[in-house]
Amino acid sequence: MGELDVGRAMADLETLCEMGEKVSGGPVEIAAQEWVYERMKELPLDTVEIESFPTTSWTHCGDRITIVSAQESGNADSFDDEEVPCAISSFCFGVWGIWYGEQYSFGTEDDGLTLIAPVIDIGLGTVAELDEIGSLDGSIALVERDDSVTAWPNVVIEEVSRHGASAVVSYGYTSTMYGHTVHPDGIKQNVIGGPLPYFAISVSSATHIIELLQNGEVVLALEGEANTVDAAPYGSGESVNVIGYLEGTTHPDEYILFSSHMDTFWDGAWDTQSGVACVLEYARVFSEARETGMFVNERTIVFVSVGCEEAGGPADTWYNSLIGSYEFVRAHPEVMEGLVVALNLDGVSLKTDSGVYWVESTWEINDFLTEATYDLGELGQINIYNPVWSWTDAWSYGSVGGGSAAEIWWTDNMDVIYHTQLDNYDLADEEPVDLVLRLYTVMAARAANAIVLPLNLLPTLSWAEEFLRSEAAALPYMDDEFEAAQAALDSLESAVATANLRSIELEAAYASAEPEERTAIRAEADALNRALIDARRIVTSWTVGMGGKMASWDVFLRPDQHVNDLSCIDRAIQVLETGIGLQQALNSLASVYTMEWGHLFSPDTYAATMGWMINDEMYWGDDFDQQQCYVNVHWIYVGLKDGTLTKQQAMTALDEIRRGELIPWVEVDLLKLEWAWLEAAAIIDYVCS
């Protein structure tokens, strides 16, 4: 650790920030990746590779909003093209451009290059608010973005387009995050898709426009070009990953992985040029330490800068993120098959307000993380939470790749600058960079040479058991199926407990053994390590499910979404049968996944959004059938609410959904869990017998 150079990492961070915004698959991202490639080539690494993969790239330019006219203090037209800071948000239409080879224009003036229209404040953009306003008749919709209420903004864009809007101007992100409100000057840029031009502005700018609207009409002019583009020089629609290898001496087929992503919104100092800078510093320190004889790595250490984390998925797929890491997982099954731990970095340089930094991890390395933070004297400053969620590259290495993964570094104040122009080098701080450099260095050095791998599956199984018991209580008529799954889980817990005890015995035996005895002990440890890796790949990949509010926002035990929806429908049927009250039935249906946001929008908007969420090109969502299926109760909800469905018709329809879809889905989920847990238990039992 004495060889770590925080100043060098900060200098690399500054250089990367100076390159500017790195749109996924765009020329700046690729140029920056080539810079990383050349930096790695200068180091005493064994191999450095640059690998291309298909992606969808996008560019925007000329983003501009001006207040053409307004009324202030009773005086009309008192504004002379006052400019409003803005950005065309990611992978959304501008006023004009080329989209997948087709030219488009929403402009009303300047041969279609400028859109001029009055602006209307439509609140959150729900169907109730829009129905009250009536037709927007070509107006620009000013929308408060609150993902915690209305979910991903493409739903709102769909709704306002059906009410006649010509464009959307949005502000905000969520009402609060970790107790912080959105920064008043932050312009959030991370929306995917929608049928209209979508511009983001700050809360301050929106407040100004809303104040002007109190006096009468406000007219805006929108300008800006947005295109899908080919990403030269690697051909049509490609990005790249950069990979450096430090080969292991005795276990070259087992891997420790450092990773971060290159693409950014705006300069992206925190998210995550700081992560790439740290990966370069790890590569330098470990390779130079090996070259000088200071360090030997028995296992292979891999250093990766991936592209296209923020966006860049194929057209027409809902999963438009984590592209580079997913392509790495697909291209390198040998790394995933021998992965010890992936140490991912997604946001490093922001100093926390609370004094606490958060590491997100898969459960089986919690003890490993805790030991490292304790030995560094940072136990109170670094907290751990589980699981790894599906919004960073750690998901690719963990749940999709089946490995162990840690994700650094969430802070209580990060959402204030997250994906805004405020995320620049001026906010970069050496303290968190130094802390993560030290933490991951300790973890990698220990993992590279551990006799027995630091993997304890019991916390994973405890998490699963908590879910399983809750789900079983919600569906008492499926006791037999849940009991079979629980029995399999009990078998796996017993096997893991035996493996943990064997790990302790082997480490103690190795420490006290004579040199001639250690070869045999190592052979036993190697066999146990292989079993732990193989069992973990099954347990992680098949135990975890994802879905929830917007297809990949929640991570839970595999059956949980189906159990939630089934229990909600059970309650709705029960209420309708007893005649207690219609509202309770509607409330239950509104708790079905997709209905938390779905009940706020029209049937057409709901159907269009679900067409995006459920399709044949899920990309990384279906590798282990992790993406849970959805049921459509929206039409039943609307029918009950507007009286076009009787209670009996609604009950019949709901019963068909529960019997024809949800109950069979839960049964399949539980059978998969039972199989996976028994298979993993057999692997561990065999090597421990």
N, C-alpha and C positions, 0 to 999 in steps of 0.2 A: 504493500500500500504506500510505502514511502516513495515509490517511483511515480505515483499518480500526480498529474499536473493539471490542476483545476484551471489555471490561467490558459493553458493550451486549449482545453475544451471550450472555454469562454471565447477564445479567439476564433476557433472553428465555428462556433455558434454565430458570432458576429458576421463572419464571412458568408455563411449560409443565408442569414437574414438579408444581407445586402443584395443577394441575387433576386429577391422579390418573391411574389406569389408564385407557387409551384402547382399549377393546376394538374390534376391527375392525368398522366399520359401526355402532358404538354411539353413544349420544347424547353421550358425553364426547368421543369422537374427532371427531364432527361439530362440536361446539361449539368445540373447539380449532382445527379447520380454518377455521371462520368467523372466529375471532380472527386467524388468519394472513391471511385474506382482507382483513379490515379494516386490518391493519398494512400490507399491500401497497398497498391503496387510498390510504394516506397518502403513498406514495412517488411520485416523478415517473416512474412507469412508463407506457408507452403504453397498455397494456391489462392488466386483471386479470380473470380469469374463475374461476368456480367451477362445476365440471362433476360431475354425479352419474353413478353407474354401479351396476348391480345387484350385490348381495353377500349373503352370509349372515352375520347377526350373532348374538351369543350373550351371555348375561349369567349371572353367578353371584353368589349372596349367601348369607349365613349359613353359610359354610364353617366347619366345626368338627369336630374329633376330640377325644374325651376318653377317658381310660383309666377305664373303669367299675369294673373289679376286676382284681386281680393278686395274686400271692403274693410277698412279700418277707421273706427270712429266716425262711421257714416259716410266716408269718402270712398267712392268707387275707384277702381283701377289705380290704387295708390302704390302698387308694387311694380317694380321694373325688373322683371326677371331675376328675382332673388333666388339664389341657388340653394338647394337642399342636398347635403351630403348623402350619398346613396351607393348602392351596389346592386347590379343584376345578380340575383342569388344563383348558386351553383346549379348547373344543368337545368336551367329554366329559360324560357323564351325571353329575348329582349324585345325591343320594338321592331327590329327587323334582323334578318340574317339567313343562314342556310342550316337546315335541320335534317340530318341524315339524307343529304343530297337534294332536298327540296327547298326552294327559296320561299320565305314567308315574310309577311309584313302586317303589323297591326297599326301602322301609322295613319294619321289623318291629314298630315301636312307634309310639305317638302318631299313630294314624291314617295310618301310612305315612310320617311325616315324619322318623323316626329309624330308623337301621339299627344294631342291636346284635348283635354276634356275636364269637366268639373270633377272635383273629388267629393265623395260622400263617406262619412264616418259610419261604418257598419258594425262597430264593436268587435266581437269575436268572429263574426261571419257565420253564425248558426242559421239554420233555416227559419227559426222563429223570428230572429232579428230581421232577416231579409224579407220574410213575408210581411212583416209590419211596415217595412220601407216600401215594398213594391218593386216594380221593375227599376233596375239601375240605369237602363236606357243609355248605354255607352259610357257611363261615368267610370271614374277610377275609384276602386274600392279601397278605403283606408282600413286596415285590419290590425287589431291587436293580436299578436301571436302569443298564445299560451298553450304550449303543447301538453301541459298537464290536464287541460280541459278538452281541447278540440283535437289533440293528437297531431300527427304530422301535417304540415300546412298544405300539402297537395289536396287534402280533403276540402279545405276552405276554398282553394283556387277552383276546384271542380264546382263547388256550390255557387260561388259568385258568378262563374261563367254562365251557369244555367239561369241566373237572374239578370243577365244582360250586361255585365260589367265589361269594360274594354281592357282593364289591367288591374293588378293588385299592387298596392304599396303597403308593406307590412313593417311593424315595429315590435320590439320585445322578443321574448323567447319563452320564458315561463314566469309566473307571478313571483315565485321565490325559489331559490336553490340554496340549501344549507343556510337558510336565514338571510341570504343576500338577495336583494332585488337586482334586476338587470341594470348594468351601468347606463346612466342616462344618455351617454354619448356613444355607446357601443352600437355598431351596425353588424347584426348577426347574418352570417352568410353560410348556410348549409342546407338549403332546401333542394329536394330532388323532384322534378317533374311538375306537371300541371298544364292545362290548355291555354293559359294566358301569360302575358308578360308579368314577371314577378320581380319587384324591386324591394330591397330592404333599406330602411332608414332607421335613425336612432329614436329613442323615446323622446329626447329633447326636441327633435324636429317634428315628431308627431304631435307633441303637446302644442307646439307653435301653430301647426296647421289647424288643430282642433279649436284653439282659441280664436283663430281667424274665422272659422266656420260659425262661431257664435254671432258674427255680424252679417253673415250672408254668404253668397256663393264664393268658392275659391276654385280657380282654374289652374291646373298643372300642365306642364309640358314635360313629357318623358322622351328621352333619347337613349340610344344605345344598341349596339350590335351584339348578338350572341349566336355562336355557331358550334355545331359539332364539327370536329376537324380531324385530319390525319396528323399523326404525331411523327414527323420526320426526326431523325434520319432512319428510324428502324422500320419504316413502312407504314401501312395504313392501320391506324388504331392500335399502337403498341406502346407499352411502357417497359421498364426494366427493374430488375432486382440486382443488387451488388452483393456478392458473397465472398468472404474471406475465410480460409481454413487454417487452423493450427492442428496438425494431425496428432492424434494420441499415440503414445508409445506402446502401451500394452492392450488397450481397449479402443482401437480406432473406430469401431462400429458403435460406440456409445458416445453421445453428444451432449455438450452444453451449448446453448444457443443464446447469443445476444442479438437483440433486434430492435429496430425503430423504423418509422416510416418517413419518407422524404416529402410527400406532397403536403401542401398547406392551403389554408384560406388566409389571404393577406400574407404578411411576413412569416407568421407562425413560429415565433421564437419559442414559446412554451410548447405549442402543439404543431410539430414536435421537432423543430430543428435542434433543440437542446438534446433530444434523445439521440439523434444521428451523431451529434458532436460527441456524446458520451460513448457511443459504439466505437467511434474512431479512437477514442482514448483507451478504451478497453483493448482494442486490437493492438495499439502501440505498446501498452504496458505488458500485456501477456506475451506478445511475440518477442519484444526486446528482452524481457526477463528470461525467456527460454534461450534466446541466442547467447546471453551472457552466462548461462548456467545457474542463474538465480532460481529458476523455476522449471519443473518438469510436469507436463500434463499427460497423465495416463490415458485420459479420454480426449476425444477431439473437441476442440472449441471452435464454434462457428460464429462469424460476425456478419450480420445481415442489415442492409439498408433496403427496405422494400418500397415499392411504388404503390400508388393508388389505394391508400387506406381510406381516404375520405370519400372517394367516389371512383367511378370508372368501370362499373360492371357492364355486361352486355346490355344492349337495348332490350326493353320489354321485361327485364327482370326486376323484382322488388329489391333484391339484395345488391345494392349498388356500392357497397363498401367492403373493406378488408380484402381487396382484390389481389394485391401483391403477395400478402402473406398466405392467402389461400392457394395461389399459384405456386408458391414455394413449397407448400405442403404437398401439393399434387406432383410437383416435379422431383421431390426428394423423399420418396417413401422410406429410403434407408435411414434418413435422419429421424423421421417420426418413429420408425420401428425401434430405434435405439436411443430415443431422446430421454435424457435424464431430467433436464429442466430447461425451460425457455425463460430467459430473463428479458422481458419486453419493457420498452420505455415509451410512454406516450404522455409527455408533459413532465418536464423535470425542473425548469428554471424559475418557476414562480414561488416566491417565499410565502409560506402560509401565514395567515393572520392569527390562527389559534395556537401556533407552535407545534401542531401535530400534522404529520404526513401519513397518507394512507396507501398501503400496498394491497392490491386486489390479487387474490391467488386461488389456485385450486387447493382443495383442503389438505391433500396429503403432504404438502410441504410447509404447512403452518408451523410445525415444530422446528423445521430447518430455518425458516425465516426468523422465528422468535429467538432461537439460539444465536443467530448471527447479529441481530439487533442488540441482544443482551451483551454479547462479547464486545461490541463496539461502544457500549455505554449509552445507547440510544433507545433503550426499551420504552421510555415514556414518550419519545418523539415520533416513533414509527408505530402505527397501529395496522392491524391486518383484518381484512374482511373477505368473505367468500359469498358467492362463487365468482369465477371469471365471467363477465357479462359479454354479450355479443355486439359490443360497439368498439372494441379495440382488437388489434392483431393477436392479443393473448388468446382470444377465442379460437382463432385458427389453429394455434399450436396446442391448445388444451383440449377443448371439446371436439373439434373436428379432427385434429391430428392425434388425439388421445394421449397427449403428454401432460407433464406437469408444467404449469406456467405461473409466473408472477407478473403483475402489471403495476408499474410505477408511473405516475405518482399523483394521486388525487389530493387536492387541497380544498379547504372549506371556501376559499374565495376564487376558485378557478372559473366558475361559471360566469363571473362578472366579465371576464375577457375572452371566454371560450368562443372561438371562431369569429372574433371581431377584429377590427383594425387596431384595437388596443393591445393585441398580443404581438408586441414588438420587442426589440432588444433592450429598450429603455427599462423594461420591467424585469429583465433577467438578473438573477441574483446568484452569487457564488455559493451561498449556504446550502440550498437544496441540491445543487449540482455536486458539490463536495460530498454530501451525505449519500447520494445514490451511487456515486463512483465508489465510495468505500464499501457500501453494503453489498452491491452486486459483485465487487471484486472478491470479497470474503466468500460469498456463496459460490461463485464460479470456481475459485481455487480449491475449496473444500470438495465440491461435487466432482471436480476433475480427477481427484485422487482418493475418493472415499473407498474404503474396503467394502462396506455395505452401503448401498444407496440410501439417502435420507428420505425414504418414502413410507409414510404411515397412512394406510387407507382407512383406518377406523373413523377419522373425522368425516370423510366422505360418506361412509355408511351410516353414521349417526345423523347426518343431514338427511339422507334418504329415508331413514326410519321415521324421523319426525314427520316428514311429508306423508309417508305411507300410512301411519296411524291416523293422521288427520283425514286423509282421503277415505280410509276404511270406515271411519266414524260417520262420514257424510253419506256413504252408500251402504247401509247395513244389509241390503238385499244382495250384495255381492261378497259376502263374508268368505265364501269358499275360495274365490279367486285371490282375495287379499291375503288369506291365510297361507296359500301356496307361495305367494311372493315373499311373505314374511319368513317362511321356513327357509327359502333359498337365501334370504338375507342373513338369517341366523347362521347358516352354514358358512357363508363367506366371512362373517364377523369372527367366527371361531378359527377359520383358516388364517385370517390376517393376524389375529392375536398370537397364534403360534409362530407365524413368520416374524412378527416384531420381537418375540422372545428369542427366536433363533438369531436374529440380527445382533441383539445385545450379546449373546453368547459368542458369536463369531468374532465380533470386535474385541471382546475381552480376551478370547483365546489368541487372537493374532498379536495383541499387544504384549502378551506374556510368553509367546512361543519363541523357541529357538529358531534361528534362520532356516535350518533344514526342515522345520515343521511348517513353515509359513506357506509353502507352495500348495500343500493339501488344503489348508484353511482357505487360501485364496480361491481354489477351485470350487469349494463349497459356497463361498461368498458369491462367486461369479454366477453359479447356477441359481442361487437365491435372487440375485439382482435381475437375471433374465426373467425369472418368474414374476417378480414384482412389476417389471416393465410390461410384460405381456398381460398380466391381470389388470393392471391399471388402464391399459389401452381399451380393454373391454368394458371395465366398470365406468370410466369417465364418459366414453362415447355413447354407451347405451343407457346409462342411468339418467343423463341430463336431457331434458327437453327444453324447447324454447318456443316463444310465441307471445301470447298476451295481447296487450292493447294494440300494438301495431306490428305484429308478426315476429319481431325479434327484440322486443324491449324487455321481456321477462325471461328469467331462467329458473327452471323448477324441475322437480322430479317428472319423469316422462309422462305419466298419466294426468298430471295435475290440471292442465287446461281442460281436458275432457271431463274430469271429475267436477271442476268448477261449473262448467256449462251444464252438465247433467243435473247437478244439485240445484242450480238456479231454475232450470226448467221443471224439476220436480216440485219446487216451492210454488212456482207459478200455477202449475196444474192443481196443486192442493188448494191454493187460494181460490182459484176459479171454481173448483168443485164445491167448496164450502160457501161461496157467495159472500165472503167477508168484505171484499171491496176490490174494485178494479185497479185502484192505484197501487196496491201491494203487488199485484200480478205484474203490472208495468215496471215497478221498481225491480222485481226479480229478473225480468227479461232484460232490463237495462244493465244488469250485472253480468250478463253473458259476454264473453270476450268479443270484441269488435263493437259491442253495443254501448260501451262506455262513451265512445265518441259517436257511434252510429246513430244513437237515438236523437242526436242533435242535428242530424242532416236528413235530406230528402232521400226517398228510395233510389232515385236515379244516381245521386252522388254516392250513396252507399254501394250500389252495384258497381259503379265505375271504379271505386277504390278497391273493392274486393277483387275486381278483375286484375288489378295490379298485384295484390297480396297473394292471390291463389292462382298460379299459372304453371305451365309445364317447364318453365325455365327458372327454377328457384335458385340456381347457381350453387351456393354453398349451404343451402338450407336443408337439403335432403340426403346428405351423405350417410347418416345413420338414422334417417327418418326422425331427426330431431325436431324439425318444424312440425308443430302440432296442427291438426286440421281444425277448421272452423265450421260452425253451423250458422245458417242464415235464419234468424228469427225476426229480422227487421220488419218484414212484411206482416208478420203476426202482430208485432208491437204496434205498427201503424194501424192495422185493421181494427185492433181492440180499441185504440185511442180514438179513431174517427168513426167507429161504429159500423164499419163495412164488414166486420167479422163478428159473429155471435160468440159468446163464451164457449158454447159447445164446439163450434167450428175451430176456435183457437185451441181448445184442449185436444181435439182430434189431431190437428196439425202438429202440436207439440209432442204428443205421444208417438207420432210417426217418426219424428226426429230422434227422440230418445231411444226408441226400439231399433230403428233402422240405421242410425249413425252412432250415437254417443255410447250406448252400452256395448256394441261390438268393438268400438275403438278402445274403450277402457279395457276390455277383455284382451285385446291384442297387445296393448301397452303392458299389461301385467304379465302376460306370457313372455314378452321380450325381456322384461326385468328378471323374471324367474330364470330364463335361459342364461342371460348374461351373468347373473350372480353365481349360478351353479357352475358355469364354465370357468369363471375366474377362481372360484373356490377349488375346483379340480386342479387347476394349474399350480396353485400354491400348495395344496395338499400333497401333490406328487413330489415336489422338490423337498418338502419338509418331512416326508415319510422316511 
